[in-house]
Amino acid sequence: MKNLNFCIIGAGKVGTALAKHFYSCGIQIDQVVDSKLTNARSLASMVKAKSFSSDLFLIPQTTNLICISVQDRNIKSVVNNLADGKNKFSSVYIFHTSGSETSEVLYPLKKLGSQILSFHPLFSFASRKIEYDLSNVFFAIESDSKIASNFAKRLCKEINANSIIIQKEEKALYHAFAVFISNYLTVILAQAEKSLLSKESKIKINNLYKPLIDSTLRNIEILGVREGLTGPAKRGDRETIKNNIGALQKYSPELTKVYKEFAKIIEGHR
């Protein structure tokens, strides 16, 4: 995409990964802004940005694309500061990367003439030190504006990513499922590690369960979700379910409740 004057606000895990990926796809980052100047300087150096700053009011007038990649609780403050600044951001595309917040949080900038949207990468970012490949990752686009949505679709193609349109009323549910699939998988693995592996064990929990996770995804890829499902609840094996629940009850009553509820869901869809 030509003539992009791109500013990234927030040099945390998401902002860093996005900036690196955009840069690897040939998109120039003009400025990096972060409340911590050292973070802004570091990321700017990585992507050869033209400038960096800790001051939102120093964003150049020529900027026409802004990515707000700060924590959800800080988005409103950033938006209000931008709206109160000297730049009026007319005809500027502005998106945030939150999975749960909708584009409504950007409305103060819409009133100034900006095209606003939420642009969430369906991906897990754990550290700025990890080199992530975002090729073929889906970005969830949500906006009241067809112009903004179409721009985001083009942007996805430019960065070798995929896109999905999410309606405003679907955003919270979309993010809830993302939490289930990513965060809760990590929690379950942590519990398995705690219960099965001693401190002296040379086996890593991710290596232990990776073939199981990979084969589950492969089954779903080939057969679909319903036919790819395996396990005692799918088979109606109540004796095994009873034994599982008994073992979990001794280890963790909380996990027992989770197991029971998921077993009910699976039994209800057999």
Summary of the structure (lengths in Angstrom):
residues: 270
radius of gyration: 22.2
end to end distance: 47.8
largest distance: 68.7
contacts: 791
relative contact order: 0.08
helix: 54%
strand: 13%
